[in-house]
Amino acid sequence: MSRHIDLGALLAGCADDSFDDGIRIDAELEPLAGAGGPVKPAVYEGGRYQHDRRWAASGDSEATPVIVIDNVPSQANRLEHALRRHRESISIPEFTLDLSGIPHLPSHLPKSLSSLEFPHRNADAYLRDSELNGEDFMKTETGKAIFDATAQVCGPLIAWFPQALLYGFWQSHLGKNRQNTKHARAWVSEIVGWQPASTETRVLGLKGDALNLSTDESVTSNPNDLTDWDVGKEAGSKATRLSEIGHGQVPFMGADAPAAAVSFARVTQRATVSFAQLRRVGLGTGAPDADAAVRALLVALGLHAHQLAFGRGFALRSGAELRPEATTVTWLGEDGDKSCDLNGAAGTRELLDAARQHAESVGVPLDGWVRKAKTLVPKENLRKAIIATWPVLDD
């Protein structure tokens, strides 16, 4: 029997006295090249993939080798990116750190950073090292509230950083004698490739050069600015080969060759949202209806983010373009597990709007919702660090 996920279901499932467990989303994914087409997993230090062994089903006689194509923290980043891209239609809170006042930043760097892309969300050093209207952000009324907030007294976070209550945070950048608040993620998502055909294949190749310049030619160069170099070794300087500044034919062989994309028997994604973890979230005001409204809003936000990020074909990285072939949504309830239908991004958007309006009606603080982003600027110490990293180079 199918179950409809509406606001009433979320409020009941997230209530303090509920015995419902959460929602699970399972998707069978297919590479754009078709079943068995190579997919490039995330690569870690040393050119390694994240290998594992998993039980595909409870009756299996042995675990199946897998490679984690996109892990939990990476998936959270992609979900936040989706929220940022669609912020205007969602009206989620946002701070932007304006970097336009830093001279000569390279063009490939962003001219602003969004709070929806801060690596540590509300616990991020960029937030700590910023100013709002000329005042140290941590000393403003809003800043004090955000940095003092916890999951159990979450008003400032639901108002300004709801994503932190969904994807977790650890306040570890204030020093040992200050707050070190932690909150585990309630939303967990992962993409896995099952039964890799090979894990040792490398991409062999040759970087060509139309003039076939000598790769052994010694040059003197500035590693920070390769536009300035000359043939020959200057006294007291370290010699560099011409191949190291981009000239000549360079083969990629053996250990120097990057790991290749992998063909899998199947690729799956599993996402879960835990009602048990969300029941740790509350306003601290002794108002159970408002607490349930906070949690329902977070679940609706997570479902919408998932639909925006993964409800259609998506690209994780070069060589990892996937599309959902079949998706199953399951309500994990007290009276049994039941399949659900999210009705696409339009359905989750409608659910999110209803959850936000209800939360507002029961007194949940939503200061940052449905308003323009607040603009921050770097404090002088952060400004100096950015300029030291990216100094002005002579033309």
Disulfide bonds with the S-S distance in Angstrom:
none
